[in-house]
Amino acid sequence: MDKFLTFTIVGLSTAAIYSVIASGLVLTYTTTGVFNFAHGAAGMLAAFCYWQFHFDWGWPTPVALVVVLLVLAPLFGVLLEMVIMRNLEGTSETTRLVVSISLLVAMIGLSVLIWKPDESRPMARFFQSSAPISVGPTTITWHQMVTLLTAVAVALGLWLVLTRMRVGIAMRAAVDDRNLTMLTGARPRRVQMLAWAIGTALAGIGGILIAPGLVLDASSLSLVIVSAYAAAIFGRLRSLPMTFVGAVVVGCAEGYLQGYLPQSPFLTGLRTAASVLILFVVLLVLPNPRLRGRIRSREFFPAPTWKGALGFAAAMVAGGVILATTLSRPDLITYGQVFSLGIVALSLVPLIGFAGQVSLCQLSFAGIGAVVMAHLGGGGNPLALLWAALIAGGVGALVALPALRLSGIYLALATASFAIVLDRWLFLLPRLSVFGLFEVSTFNQGSLSVDSLTIFGASFADPGRQMILMSVLFALAALLVVWVRRSAFGRILVAMKDSEAACATLGIDLFGTKLAVFALSAALAGVGGALYATQLGSISPGNFDFVTGLPVFMMTVVGGVGMVGAALFCTVSLYAVLPLYSALLPSIARYAVVLPGLAGLSLARNPGGAVQDVREGFLPLRTSPPAIGATVGIVAGLYLLRMLDVLGNWPFAVLLIVVPMAANAAVQGLSRPEKAEEPGADVPLEWRGIVRPWTEADRIELDQALGVNEVEIHGAT
């Protein structure tokens, strides 16, 4: 009984922290409709600031708390609402999700930039030197008492604000009907700013309370607060009382597991993964949402053509050959992962870009493929790639099977839960025998060595050969995705993304379609992970953890997740441009950690993605076969000069960029005089097709001006 009471107190103190954090998350979601994945990171920054002021600079505790919780945190929340969140009105849920994840990545990068991650920063608990309070046969520390009293004060304060104060009533009214609220004289903008200020302050309180029991580390502290998401989902992101109940369930579950979980290598990670498992279960028992109706979005992704797809594939193979024959061995090792991880990023295109289903665990599927390659690919056996696709695809189908009834943010949280469970528990398990029938093995509580591929007796251990092979396989994967998009199955995916309700009305099997696209996406990610493992030679769980996968998801969406070029944009940005930036500018290389997050924040203003902008910018060159032929010829000549050592790597690289841009500008310049001579050549969009013939460029411009997708223009069949 004494043990039960002790761990009940531990669980309730943890629950109090989760309730404070989750209540701030619910407050911001109900007032703005944005699920803030960076909510935990805001608490992490508050904890770092409190450590800096109190423990490093010696400020008194009350002064440090007032500055952090009543000044910095609210101001930071107001800044987020004014600069970022306000621009998300009218955007899709995927865009809002990516922006909040970008904010999370940027905050983690900012903390690493300010506070070096390899230094120890111990934080003492409140009133640590005071004697604990006796509660029957057990005791409760003053830090636990402060935590419990804070949770009670937050609950009462929020109840008073939301039910007894005009500003709180305006918050609730703005959620129900924003326009009607404005007619009554309320100001929804100010209400949202206040909600973000309060929510960020509550995240700061939670971060400061939970940090003394953990290592003050940016990534771990940001993700520990993910446990509070389970409490928020318990209240369906709306009910604060049910959120507090959910916090008690999660906190007590963690406390009892800490006290009663048997000591076993198979159960070591279960306690840390318990809250995430609870989150997954709560998501599954939520009432079934209604099918989504038609969604209007500013996103537009044109259907790929076979001509363009074959040109893209040829360019990838040519790029792989050029890189393999011009880069040094260290550079090949550094930049070699562009194509293998590009296949992982490519797996997001059919799932999110075509079907509109969000997944945050693609790098986890890649980890499964890498483990399969390590165990079954001895001697570089290429058949292990097939096993990686089958096993990763099967796991993807199993994960999707219970989660497909979810959509939007709930589906994103379910897939994130699976990724974190793998990180904290399943990837750390020892070899496991299943009823004596077969054995399952992951990383065996350490790292695994992976052999390089050997195909038809040819070894691909050399980084140059690996680069060429990966470029060929990436090109084939891109062609596969294009084939899916142009098939009947792809048209069904696009129609389902546009309106699930309409597809169900037409008799389309939504469940089977979603299951198939999840399995396909997971299989592609598994193959990409297996290839990535052969390049690394040795893999560990850290190569495939949840935080590492977030930038891949984020940058693929920023590139334009409905286009195959987005995968290349993602990996070139993360694994080529950033390392090159660090190599060229070592004095400011440490600032590169925040660049992916800042890039993701731009998505609110450009939901179509960066690849679409590049595609439009090079439209004159793409529509001129003579110019394309001349450009290819010049590039081939430059490559010959590089092979003869007439040109060095840097002049060659600069010319590779300048030549296509110059050719595009030349074609554009040559076409202008002809248009100027035509009567009515430069006419408004609404008169094109009347005063002059209608062109393909006019169709693309009209699609973008209307802000509709291909299904709305051409139909679902």
N, C-alpha and C positions, 0 to 999 in steps of 0.2 A: 504493500500500500504506500509505503514511503517513497518507493521508486516511482510508482504511478503518479503521485502528487508532484514529485520533483519534475518529471518530464512533462506533466500537464502545465506547470508554470513556465517551463522552457518553451513549450509549444504556444502558449498564450502570448508570451512576450514576442515571439516571432510573428504570430498572427497580428499583433498590434502594429508591427512595422508594415506588414503587407497591407493591412487595412488602410493605413495612412497613404501609402503609395498608390494603391488601387483607387482610392476615392478621388485622388487628383486626376488619375487617368480617366475615370468615368466622367468627372466634371468637364474636362476638355473635350471628350468625345461627344457628350450630349449637347454641348453648346456649339460645336464647330463641325461635327461629323468626321473628324480626322482621328484615327487611332494612332497615337503617337508612340511609335516603336522607340523613339529616343527619350521616352519618359524616364527610363532607368538611367540613361546616360546623363540626364539633367541632375538626378540625385547623385551620381558619381562625381560630377563636377563640383557640386555643393560640398561633398565630403572632402574632396581635395582642397577646396578653398578653405574650409574650416580647419583642416590639418595645417595648411600654410599659415593662417592667421594665428591660431592658438598654440600649436605645438612647435612650429618652426620660428615664428616671429614673437611668440610669447604674449600675445594679446590675452586679456582676461576672457574667461569663457562667455560671460554674458555679452561682452562687446563683440566677440567673434560671431556668436550666434545671431545677434541682431543684424550685423552687417551682411551675413550670408543669407539669412532667411527672410529678412524684412526689406533688404535693399537689393542685393545682387540677384537673387533668385527671381523675385517679381519683375525686376527690370529685364532680366533675360527672357522671361515668359512674354512680356509685352513686345520685346524686340522680335521674337519668333513669330508672334501673331501678325505684326505689322509688315515685316519684311518677307515672310515666307508663306505662312498659313492663309493669309488673306488672298493670295494669288491662286489658291487651290479651288476656289469656288467654281463650280461647273466642270471640273475635271473628273476623269474616271477614278474608280476606287483603286485601280492598279497604280495610277499616277500618284495619288495621295499616299499610297503605301510606299512607293519608291522614294518619294521625297522625305518621308519620315525615316526610312532606313538610311538614306543619304545623310540626314541630320545625325543619326546615330553614329555612322562611320566618321563623319566630320568631327563630332564631339570626342570620340575615342582618339582620333588623330590629334586633336587640339590638346588633349590631356597628356598624350605621349610627348608632344612638342614642348609643353611647359614643364612637366614633371617627368624626369627620366625614369623609365620603367624598371631599371635594374637596381634601384635604390630602395632600401627598407624604410617604411614610414609607419611605425607603430602608432596606434591611437588608443589612448586609455579610455576606459568606460567612465561614464558620469559617476561621480562620488565613489571612485574605485577604492579609495582608502578607507571609506566608512564601513562599519560592520554591517553585515547583511541583516535583514529583518526576519525574525523567526515566524513561521507560519505553521503551527502544529509541529509535526515531526520533520519538517523541511524548512528551508530558508529561501528568501527571495532577495536578490541583490538590488541595490538602489538604481542601477541602470535599468533593470527589468521593471522596477516600479515606475521610473520616469517614462519608460516606453508605454506601459499600460495606461498611465494617466494622460499621456499625450494622445493616445488613440481615442480615449473617452472624450477629451477636450475637442479633438478634431471632429468627432461624430456629432457632438452637441453644437459646435460652431457651425458646421455645414447645415445641420437641421434648422438652426435659427436663421442663417442667411437665406436658405432656399425657401423657407415657409413663412418667415415673419418679416423679412426685409424686402423693400420694393425692388432692389437690385437683383435679389435672388429670384423673385417672382418674374422679373423681366428675363432672367436667364432661362427659366423653364418655358416661358411664353415664346421666346425666340426660337426654341427648338421645335415647338408645335407649329407655329406660323410666323415666319419672320416678317412678312409684309404687314400682317395684321398688327404685330407688335409695334411696328414703326408708326402705324396710324394712331396708336394710343399715346404717342409721345416718347416712347422708349428709343434708345439708341443701341441697336444690336452690335454695332462695331465696338462700342465701349464695353458692352456686356462681354463680348468675346475676349477683349483685351484683359478685362478683370478676371475672367475664368482662366485664361492662360497664366496670368500672374499668380493666382491662388494655386492652380494645379502644379506649376513649377516649384512653388514654395513647399507644397506638400511632398513633392518628389525629393526636395532637398532635405526635409525633415527625416524622411525614410532613409535616405542615403547616409546621413550623419548617425542615425541610430543603429544601422546595421553594419557600418564600416568597422567598428572596434572588434567585432567577432570574426572579421575576415582579413585577408591580405588586401591592402589598399592598392589594387591593380585595376586599370581602366576597363579592360575587357571583362574580367571575371565579375567585377562589381556591377557593371552595366547589365550583365546577363543574370546574375543572382536575382535581380529585381524582376526578372521574367516570371518568377514564382508569383509575384503579385498579379500578373495577368490572369492567372487561374481564378483569383478572387474576383477580378473585374468581370470575367466572363460568367462567373457564377451568378452575378447580378445582371447578366445580359447587357452590360455596358450602360445600364440605365438606372437600376435600383441600387441606391446607396445602402439601405438596410441589408439586402441580399448580398451585396459586396462584402459587408462586414461579416456576415455569416460564412461566406466562402473563404474569407481570410482565416477565420477560426478553424475551418475544416483543413485547410492547407497547412497552417501553422502547427496544429495539433498532430496531424499526420506525420510531419517532419520530426516533431518532438518524440512521438512514440516510436518511430522507426529508429531514432538515435538511441533510445533506451532499450528497445526489445528486439531489434533486428539481430539475428544470429551472426556470429563472426564467420564469414565464409567469403572466399575470393569471388564467388559468383554473385554475392549480394553487396559487395563493397560500394558500388556506385549507385545502388538502388535508392539510398536515402537522398543523395543529391539530385536524383532524377525523379523523385517522388512527386514533387509539385508539378513537374511537366507532364507526368503521367496522369495526374489528376486533371490538369488542363485539357488533355486529350480526351479523357472520359467525359468531362463536363461538356465539351464541344459536341460529342457524339450523342448525348442525351438531350441536347437542346431541341425544342420543337422544330419540326420541319419547316424551313422557310418556303414561301411561295416561289414559284418559278419566276425568274426574271423576265420582265417584259422588254420591249424595245429600248435600247440604250442609245442616247445621243452622245456623241463624243467628238472632240476635235481631232482625234487620231485618224490618220488615213494611211493605209499601206497598200499600194497597188499590187495586183497579182503579178508574179514574176513570169517572164517569157522564157522559153527554152533557149532562144538565142542569147539572151542576157545571162541565163544560168550557165550555159556552156562557156561563155566568155569569162564569167567570174571564176569558174572552175579552172580554166586554162591559166588565168592570171595567178591563181593560188599555186598551181604546180610550178609555173615559171618563177614565181617569187621564192618558192622553196628551193629551187635549183640555184637561183642567184645568191640567196643567203648561204646555202651550203658551200658554194664555191668561192665566196668572197670573205666571209667572216672567219676570224681566228677560232681556235678550239674553245677558249674560255667564253667568247661571245656566243658561239653556237650553244653552249650549255646554258648561258644566261637567257637567250632569246628563243631557245628551242621549244619551250612549252607553249608558245603562241598557238600552234596548230592543234596540239592535243587537248589543251584546255579550251580551245575554240570549239571542239566538238561538244564539250560539256555545256558551253554557252549556247551552242546551236540547239541543244535539246530543249531549251526554253522557247524556241521560236514556234514549233507546232503547239506546245502546251499553252503558252500565254498569248503569243501573237495571233495564232489562228483560233484557238478554242476559248481563250479568255479565262483559263483556269490558272490560279496563282499557286506556285510552289516555291518554297524557300529551302528545299532540301536536295537540290540537284547535286551539289558537291558531296552530299552524303551518299547518294547513289553512285557517284564517281568513286567514292571510297570503297563501296562494296565491290565495284568492278576491279579496283586496284588490289583488294584482298584476294579476289578470285584469281587474278593474274599471278599473284605471288605464290598461291598454293597450287594452282593447276598449270601454270605456265613454265614449269621447270625446263631448262634448256632452251627457252624462248619459243615454246610450242605455240604457233599462231591460233590453234583451235581454242586456246584459253580465251581469246577475244570473243568467240562465239558463246562460250560458257559465261563470260562476263555480261554479255548482252542478255542472255536468257535469265540468269540469276538476278541481275539488277532489275530487269523488266518484270520478273515475277514478284520481287519485293515491292516494286513500285505499284503493281496491281494490288498486292495485299494491303499496302498502306492506303491506296485510293479506295479500296472496297468499302471500308466504313466511313471514309471521309468525304465521299462524293456527294452525299446529301447536303454538304456544306457549300458555301460560296463566299466570294469576297474575302473580307478580313478574317472570317472564321476558318476558311480553308487555308489561308496563309498561316494562321496561328497553329492549325493542326499539323501542317507540314513542318513548321518550325519546331513544334514539339517533338516530332519524330527525329529531326536532326539533332536536337539537344539530348534526347535519350540515347542516341547512338554515341554522341561525344562523351557523355558522363557515365554510361553504363555498358552498353552492348559492345562497343569497340574495345573496351578494357577487360572483357571477360577472358578467362583462360580457355583452353580447349574443352569443349563440352560434348559429351556423348548423349545422343537422343535415343533413350530407351534401348540402348545397346545395338541399334540398327545402323546408325552412321554417326560420324563426328562432325561438329561444326566448330570452325576455328576462325578467329578474326586476326587481331594483331598480337595475340598471345602475350598480352601485357608488356609489349615492347615494340621494337621495330622489325620490319620484314625486309629481306633482300629480294629483289626482283630481277630476273634475267632479261637481257635484251632479246628482242625478237629475232628469230631465225626462220626465214621463209625460203623454201626450196633450196636449202643448203647455204643460202646467203645470210651472213650475220649482219645485223644492224646495230652493233655495239658502237660504231663510230658516230659521233654527233652529227657529222655532215650527212651520212646516210640516213640517220634518224630524221633529220630535218626534211629531206626529200620524201621519205616514206610518210611522215606525218602530214605533209602538204597534200600528197595524193589522197590519203584517207580523209582528210578534211574536205577536199574537193568532192569526193564521192558522197560523203555525208551531206554536204550542201545540196548536191543533185538529188539525193533521196528526199530531203525536206521539200525541195521544189516540186518533185513528183507528187508528194503527199498533198501539197497545196493545190496543185492543178487537177488532182483526181476528184472523183465524186465524194470520197471521204473528206477531202480538204474543204470542199464546198459546204459539206454538212457542218464541219467544224466552224467555219466562218459564220454560217447561218445561226449556229447555236450561240456563238459569241454575241451576235446581234440581238437575238431574242430566243431564249429557251422556251418561253410559253408558245411562241408561234411554231417552233419545231415540234413540240409535243402535240400541238393541235394537228399538225400534218402527219402524225404517226411515227416520227423519228424516235428511235430508241436512244434516249439521252444517256441512260445509265451505261449501256454498252459502248456508246461513243466516247464518253468520258473515260471509262476504264481502258479502252483501247489507246487513247491518246496519252494517258498517264503511263501505260506500259511502254509505249513507243518512246516517250520522252526519257523514262528511266533507263531503258536499254541503250539509247544513244549516250546518256551520261555515263553509264557503266563502261561502255567501250572507250569513251574519252578518258575516264579515270584509269583504265587498264593501260592505255597507251602512255599516259602521263607517268604511271608507275615505272614502265620500262625505261623511260628517260631518266627518272630520278635514280633508279638503281636500288634505293632503300627508302621505304615509306614508313610513316608513323601516323597515329591518329591526328596529330596536329596539322598534317597536310590537308585534311578534309573536314576540319571542324566548321561549326555553324558560322562563326564570325568571319572566317576566311571566305566562305561562300557568299556572304552578303554583297561584297563589291562585284562579284561576277553577275549575280542577279541584277544588281543596280545598274551597272554599266551596259548590260545587254538591253535593258529597257530604255536607257538613255540613248543608245544607238538607234533604237527603233525596232522593238522586239518582233514586229510582224515581217521583218525582212532578214534574209540570211546574212546580209552584210553586217547586221548588228552584232553577230557573234565575233566576227573579225574585229570590228570596232572595239568590242569589249576587251579582248585579249591583247590587241595591239596597244590599247591605252594602258592596261594594267601591267603587262609583262614585257612591253617593249619601250613605250614612251617613258614611263616612270623610271625604269632602270637606266635608260639613256640620260634622262634628266639628272639622276643622281650621279652618274659617271661624269657628265660634263660640268656640273655645278656642285661639286662636293661640299662647298662651304654652305650652301643653302639646301642641300639634299634632304635635310631633316624636315623641311617644310612640305615635302611631297606627300606626307602621310595624310594631309587634309585634302589633297586635290581630288581624289575620287568622290569624296562627300560633297565638295563644292560643285563638281560636275553634275551630280545627281540633283542638286537643288535647282538647276536650270530647267529641269523637265517641266515644271509648272508653266513656263512660258513657251515651251516648244514640245508638246506631247507627241508630235509625229516622229521625233528622234533626229539625231544628227546625220544618220546615213541618208535620210530622205533629202536633207538640205544639200549634201554633197552630190546626190544623184541629180537633183534639179540644177545645181550649179554647173555640172558637166553635161547638161542636156545638148548643147551645140555639138560637142565632140562625139557624144554617143549616137547622134543621128546623122553623122557624116562618115560613111565608110572610107572615103579617100583619106580623111584626116586620121582615122583610126589606123589604117594601114601605114601611113607615114609615121605616126607616133611609135607603132610597134617596130618599124624599121630602124628608127633613130635609137630606140632603147636597145635593140639588138646590136647596133653598132657601138653604142657606149659600153655594152657588156663585153664585146670583143676587145675594145681598148683596155677595159679593166683586166681582162684575162692576160693581155700582153703587157700589163704593168705600165701602160702609158698613163692611166689614171689611177689615183689612189682611191681608197674607200670613201673618204669624205667628199671629194669632188664628184665621184660616181653617185653617191647617195643624194647629194644636192641636185644633180642633173636629173635623176630619176623623178624627183618631185617637180622640178621646174619645167621639164619637157611637156608633160601632159597639161599643165596649167597654161603654158604658152600656146600649145596647140588649140586648147579650148578657147582661149582669148582670140587667137587668130581666126578661127572659124566664126566666132561670134562677131568679130569686127568685119569680116568679109561679107557676112550676111546682112549687115545693116544697110549698106547702100541699096541693095536690091529691094529691101522692104520699103525704103524711103521713096523709091520710084513708083511703087505700086499705089494706086489711089486707095485710100482708106486702109492702109496696111496696119497702122497703129491706131486701132479703134477700141472702144470700150468692150469689155467681155460680153455684155449682153447683145452686142451687134455682130459679133463674130459668127460666121455661118450665114449671114445675111448679105453684108457688103463685101465679104471675101470668103473663100472656102474654109470649112472647119478642119482643124488639124488635131493631131494627137496631143500636142503641147497645150492646145486650148482645152481639151478634155481634162487633162491633169490639173490645169489652173482652175477650171470650174469645180472639180471635185474638192479642191482645197478651199475654194471660196465658200462653198456650201457647207463644208465641214461634215460631210457624210462619207460612209465607207462604201466599198464596192457592192455589197449586198443590196444596199438601198438604191444603187443606181441600176445594177444589172440583174438583180434577183438572186435567189439562193441556188438556182439550178444552172 
